[in-house]
Amino acid sequence: MHVLITGGAGFIGSHLAKALLQRDYQVTVLDIIPRENALRLKPIINKINYRWQSVFDIHDLAGYDFVCHLAAMADVPYAMNSPFDTVYQNVMGTLVMLEALRRSSYTKRFILTSSEAAYGSAKAEELPVKETQVFRPKNPYDVSKASSDLMTQAYYRGFGCPTVVARSSANFGPYMRLKQALSIFLTQALKGEPITVEGGDQTRDWVYVDNFVDGIIKILECPQDISGEAFNLGTGRELTILEVAKKCNEIVGGKSEIKVLPYRGGEKGVRVCFDINKAKVLLEYEPKVSFEEGLFRTVEWMKTVVC
């Protein structure tokens, strides 16, 4: 079976590519990063087909049994500064892929990786958050994720396309971006610098990347027809930012001072915890790696980057 991963040189995509190779899939990665700069894929680069290309140049999906669409602009601060580009990349990029899917009679399943951002300010209204929660985006980034999520579902309802949405909570793990909260905390702790926490009581459902990748593969391999469905792939466990900062400090020796700063705009009162029962029942999804074990594995990688 042949799988196309758009954005496969990124954090989640690279982990997915490695996992699929271990399961004997033929893997093609499409990304705008030049092959020689796709460092996350370096251990497997000669075992995959690599297409240095934008999704905007995709016209058909001939030859691909499955498509995992991960290509997206994922930097929230950038989205606040450049909303037009964010919406263009995330919404129009998804639309291009869906149109290619609509023309394809070959592809069996198209999986969009969406995120908790799609729920927007609805995240804290009723916890844990179910897939049926109404989207209430609160910024341009949320809008872009909600729109691509809804567009993917609409192509099932309107055209019968075999689409499925995988919504991620806060992913972390080796090769994550270094400007995310958890990686910033670990960097500060490893350097013995004060750990700066903006706010502290806002929460996230932190999912180790291997758990999320396992969920994607379970969607890909599900024997039932799950077209049109959306799944929360998190852990169902809620941790505050301050708790995470303390755990990061403890795991590297507990030498850093924790400084609590004012909230970032729009962060006060934010809570996220996914209801994952639907994925458990239909996909037999179960997070295997705990937050603490995932944090340990992430620290071991961070040491090679920071130290």
Secondary structure, 3 states (H helix, E strand, C coil): CEEEEECCCCHHHHHHHHHHHHCCCEEEEEECCCHHHCHHHHHHHHHCEEEECCHHHCCCCCCCCEEEECCCCCCHHHHHHCHHHHHHHHHHHHHHHHHHHHCCCCCCEEEEEEEHHHHEHHHHCCCCECCCCCCECCCHHHHHHHHHHHHHHHHHHHHCCCEEEEEECEEECCCCCCCCHHHHHHHHHHCCCCEEEECCCCEECEEEHHHHHHHHHHHHHCCCCCCCCEEEECCCCCEEHHHHHHHHHHHCCCCCCEEEECCCCCCCCCCCCECCHHHHHHHCCCCCCCHHHHHHHHHHHHHHHHC
